[in-house]
Amino acid sequence: MAHRLRPSRERALRQIERHAFEVGPAFPASRLTSVEQQLLDGTATVVTDIEPVATILHQVAPAAGEYRLSTR
């Protein structure tokens, strides 16, 4: 491949389009180690535990673009 002084946007887009439809993982899937499984389970637990808190915060938080003036 020849050296190009400036990158070409069109050339980059064509390269992305060529590889956009590749199917399958880049490497074969392997079993998770015990540490990886613990991390995955812990993450799932955190997500399920934080969901009610996130719902409450969503109800309390102001809408996007809304400003609430403190009454202190």
C-alpha positions in Angstrom: 0.0 0.0 0.0 1.4 3.4 -1.0 2.0 6.1 1.6 -0.8 8.7 1.5 -0.1 12.2 2.6 -3.6 12.8 3.7 -6.3 10.2 4.6 -9.2 10.0 2.3 -12.7 10.0 3.8 -14.2 8.2 0.9 -11.5 5.5 0.9 -12.1 4.9 4.7 -15.8 4.6 4.1 -15.3 2.1 1.3 -13.1 0.0 3.6 -15.7 0.1 6.4 -18.4 -1.0 3.9 -16.2 -3.9 2.8 -15.9 -5.3 6.3 -19.3 -4.3 7.6 -21.0 -7.5 6.7 -18.4 -10.0 8.1 -20.2 -12.5 10.2 -18.9 -14.4 13.2 -16.5 -13.7 16.0 -12.9 -12.8 15.3 -11.8 -15.7 17.5 -13.5 -18.9 18.8 -15.5 -18.5 22.0 -14.0 -20.0 25.1 -15.4 -20.9 28.5 -15.3 -18.2 31.1 -12.9 -18.6 33.9 -14.2 -18.6 37.5 -13.1 -15.0 38.0 -14.7 -13.9 34.8 -18.0 -15.7 35.7 -17.9 -14.0 39.2 -17.4 -10.6 37.6 -20.3 -11.3 35.2 -22.6 -12.4 38.0 -21.6 -9.5 40.2 -22.3 -7.0 37.4 -25.7 -8.5 36.8 -26.5 -8.2 40.5 -25.4 -4.6 40.6 -27.6 -3.8 37.6 -30.7 -5.4 39.2 -30.0 -3.8 42.6 -29.5 -0.3 41.2 -32.6 -0.3 38.9 -35.1 0.9 41.6 -32.7 3.7 42.7 -32.4 4.8 39.0 -36.1 4.8 38.7 -36.5 7.1 41.7 -33.7 9.4 40.5 -35.3 9.6 37.1 -38.6 10.8 38.7 -36.9 13.3 41.0 -34.4 14.7 38.4 -35.4 17.7 36.3 -36.3 17.2 32.7 -33.6 18.0 30.1 -33.3 21.7 29.7 -35.2 22.5 32.8 -33.6 24.6 35.5 -34.7 24.5 39.1 -33.8 27.5 41.3 -32.8 26.6 44.8 -35.1 28.2 47.5 -32.3 28.4 50.1 
